[in-house]
Amino acid sequence: MIETLKYNAMKITYFEDTDTLLIYFSDNDIVETKEINENTIIELDKNGKVVAMTIEHAKTQTELSSFSFNQIPKVAV
């Protein structure tokens, strides 16, 4: 595992040994799994919201040569 970042409930993990990218968007319970294609899976909660996404063969499915994260603060209107 190379990189794990956690911001609130979001967690991003890249497993170099299997070239798998795992992104958790929340800590909600997963009740349904959907295969987008043979390398991409999303997992949903009871309300149909995305809880997690898994990308197998991430380097060939994405441009994962580098990674950065920017969180834009909420601005009061």
Order of alpha helices (4+ residues) and beta strands (2+ residues): beta-beta-beta-beta-beta-beta-alpha
